[in-house]
Amino acid sequence: MFQLKPVVWLGSSLKAVQEFPSVSKRQIGLQLALVQSGEMPSDWKPLRGIGGGVYEIRVHGSGEYRVVYVAKFAQAIFVLHAFGKKSRKAATVDVRTVQLRYSQLLASLGIKEH
């Protein structure tokens, strides 16, 4: 029997998603379920410059919402950050949060990045 990969929420990412509008929360849940079953979300993009395998789920609704995750590790899908976008480009604080949490994740898993 196929077992879904667990989702681990890092930092304040779960709290951030809980504050999104209900339609956006449902959409994020559906997209993460696809990832759990080994598929890609319906609207995503790779985040270059952070690390290999870091992707962004994009949700459009009453606003623009993003969930950044990495699923390449066997243990779980790690949600690094979740945020609402107010402009076309991601805010510097959001990019730095993703970088920091990814570095912390690698350290906690005992992985050294090249």
N, C-alpha and C positions, 0 to 999 in steps of 0.2 A: 504494500500500500504506500502511495506517495504521501510524504509528510510535508506540510507547508513550512517554509523557513520562518522562524520567529522574527518579529520586528522589535528592535531595541531602540528606544527614543533617547537621544543624548541631550544633555543640557536642558534647555527650556523648550525644546522642539514640540513635545506633546502639549504642553500648556499653550503654546502659540496656536497650534492647530485647533485646540478646543475653543479658542476665541474667534475662529473664522466663522462666517455664516454657515448655517446648517447644510445648504446645498453644496458649498465648497468642501465641507468636512466629509460629506458622503462621497463626493467625487474623489477626494484624496484616499479614502478608505478603499474604494473600488480599484483605484490605480495601484495602491500598495498590495492589494490582493493579487493583481496580475503579476507583480514582481515576486510575491511569495510563491507563486506557482511556476516561476522560471521564465516568465514572459516580460516584455517591455511595456511600460505604460503607453497609453494612446497618444499623449503629447509630452514629449521629453526632449532634453538635449544634454549632451555631455558637458561637464564643467571642466574646461581645459585649464591647466595651470594649477589645479588643486592636487590631483593625483589620479592615476588610472582607475577607471571604474566608478568615478563619482558622477552622478547624474542628478538632473533637476526635473521633477515632475511639475508641469505647468498647468494650472487650473484657472480658467476664465469664467467669470460670473459677474456678480455685483461688484467685483474688484479682481485684481490679479493676485494670485497666491502661488507660492512656490514651496516645494518640499525637496530638500537636497538629501540624497541617500547614497549609500554604497552597499552593493549586494554581492561583491566578489568573494567575500570571506564565507567559509563553510558554516560558521557559528550562527550567523543571523544577518538580517538586513538592518543596517545601522542608519537611522535617520539622524543626520548631522545638524540640520537646521530647518526651520519653517518660518516663512515670513510673507507679509503682504508687500506688493510692489506699488510704489507710487510714481515711478518714472520708468522710462525705457531701460535704463541701465540699473543693475543691482547696486544698492548702496554699499559704500566701502565697508561699513560696519558689518553688513551681512556677509560679504566676501571674507573678511577677517575672521568672523565667527566660524565659518565653514572651514577655513584653513586651520584654525586653532583646534577645533574639535576633531578634524581628520588626523592631525598630528598626535593629539592625545589618544585617539583610538589606536593608531599604529603602535604607539608606545605601550598601551595597555595589552595589546596582542603580542608584544615582543617582536614587532616587525620594524626593521630598519629600512628607511626609504633611501634610494640611491642618491 
